[in-house]
Structures are given as C-alpha cells and as structure tokens.
C-alpha cells in the first residue's frame, strides 16, 4: 500500500533561507521610477494606491467591453416608463485624491516622446542609393539589379517614408546632396496606389 503524500515524513529544508523567502512572498515588487516611488504608500494595498492616483490596475474593469444588449434593454425600459433614469456610481466618476500623478506622468511621457528610432546604416545607404538613382519611382526600384532583398514597390515606399521621418538621418542625407532642409522634396511620385498596374 502506498503512503499518502500528506502522511509522508516531513523533512526540514536547511538550505532554504526563510527570511528572504517571506520577504519575496510578501513584497509587491520594487518600484524603479523615483517619482512614482515617492507617491507610493506602502501601508495601502496596490489597488487603493492606483485608484487614489487616478490609475487602474485592470484596464478591463476601468474600460469594460460594452454590453449592447443590456444598454438596449435599459433604454427600452426607460422609454416605456418601467424604470426611471438615475445616475449610477459608474456614471459619476470620483475625483482621485492624488490626481496630479496622472498629469505628471503624461508630462514625463511627452518629454520622453522624442523617438530614438534609427534605421541601420546598411538600410540607409541602400535607400539613399535608390533615392539618388530613381527619386520616387518605385517601379524602377523594384526592377533594379541591386534589389537583392526583392522588396516590392510598397516596401520601398514604406522604407523611404520611414527614412524621411527620421529627421536626424534624413537631414544628413539632404546635406550631403546639397538639398534644402526645410522644404519637402519636389520629386514626382511615380507608381503609387492608383497608378500601379
């Protein structure tokens, strides 16, 4: 007969540090952002901390999926006079105690908004070669011998637009070609969506 698991002899694990184990189990995790760490109150639960700051833990609760059937039923009841229209707790949103946190975080996000996206040097040289030779003629780019990656005309257009949006790299390209930095290029765009056969 097998010995049941809960009746087995329990052994004390000497290699386990119980102090750190309890700390890791009870901790809610480290907050890396210093500004956010100042505003966090350890005595309160994470849910209350978030709600007081005007943030949400679960986006599904704060912005639920609309239930059209319930909404239609409610409207028909109000129209037919079975129910009176009242403001519920969901309609009246409470003002968060520490509401300034959201505004501060939005400002920080705007400051960090400057994209650090850069195209690789190989891609830049590849695109600049095609732009020098064909300007915006995507059909000719597709048939070029140096199109080793076999990019389609749409891929060429997308990559060129991406390159033009990275101001730092595109301005360097314009300076090398002695083209004006402020003005848009007056090159004619061939074979876009409407023209492609």
NORWO-V28256 format. One record per backbone hydrogen bond with DSSP energy under -0.5 kcal/mol. CO is the residue of the C=O (numbers start at 1). NH is the residue of the N-H. E is the energy in kcal/mol with one decimal. If there is no record, write none. Layout:
CO_NH_E / CO_NH_E
//
This chain:
4_7_-1.0 / 4_8_-0.6 / 5_8_-1.0 / 12_14_-0.9 / 13_16_-0.7 / 16_18_-0.9 / 17_21_-1.8 / 18_22_-2.4 / 19_23_-1.8 / 20_24_-2.6 / 21_25_-1.8 / 22_26_-2.4 / 23_27_-1.9 / 30_32_-0.7 / 33_37_-1.9 / 34_38_-1.6 / 35_39_-1.1 / 36_40_-1.1 / 40_42_-0.6 / 41_44_-1.1 / 45_49_-2.4 / 46_50_-2.5 / 47_51_-2.3 / 48_52_-2.4 / 49_53_-1.4 / 50_54_-0.7 / 50_55_-2.9 / 52_98_-3.0 / 53_102_-0.6 / 57_59_-0.6 / 58_61_-1.1 / 58_62_-1.5 / 59_63_-2.6 / 66_68_-0.9 / 67_71_-1.9 / 68_72_-2.6 / 69_73_-2.2 / 70_74_-2.4 / 71_75_-2.3 / 72_76_-2.5 / 73_77_-2.2 / 74_78_-2.1 / 75_79_-2.7 / 76_80_-2.5 / 77_81_-0.7 / 77_82_-2.0 / 77_83_-1.3 / 84_86_-0.5 / 86_88_-0.5 / 88_92_-1.7 / 91_93_-0.9 / 96_99_-1.0 / 98_101_-1.4 / 99_102_-0.8 / 99_103_-0.9 / 100_104_-2.3 / 101_105_-2.6 / 102_106_-2.2 / 103_107_-2.2 / 104_108_-2.3 / 105_109_-2.1 / 106_110_-2.0 / 107_111_-2.0 / 108_112_-1.9 / 110_113_-0.7 / 111_114_-0.6 / 113_115_-0.5 / 120_124_-2.2 / 121_125_-2.5 / 122_126_-2.0 / 123_127_-2.8 / 124_128_-2.7 / 125_129_-1.8 / 126_130_-1.7 / 127_131_-2.7 / 128_132_-2.3 / 129_133_-2.0 / 130_134_-3.2 / 131_135_-1.5 / 134_137_-1.8 / 136_138_-1.3 / 136_190_-1.0 / 137_141_-1.3 / 138_142_-1.9 / 139_143_-1.3 / 140_144_-0.6 / 141_144_-0.8 / 144_147_-1.2 / 146_148_-1.9 / 147_150_-1.1 / 152_156_-2.2 / 153_157_-2.4 / 154_158_-2.6 / 155_159_-2.7 / 156_160_-2.5 / 157_161_-2.4 / 158_162_-2.5 / 159_163_-2.4 / 160_164_-2.4 / 161_165_-1.5 / 162_166_-1.1 / 165_167_-1.4 / 166_170_-2.6 / 167_171_-2.9 / 168_172_-1.2 / 169_173_-1.7 / 170_174_-2.4 / 171_175_-2.5 / 172_176_-1.8 / 173_177_-1.4 / 174_179_-2.7 / 175_178_-1.0 / 188_136_-0.5 / 188_190_-0.8 / 190_138_-0.7 / 192_195_-0.6 / 192_196_-1.8
//
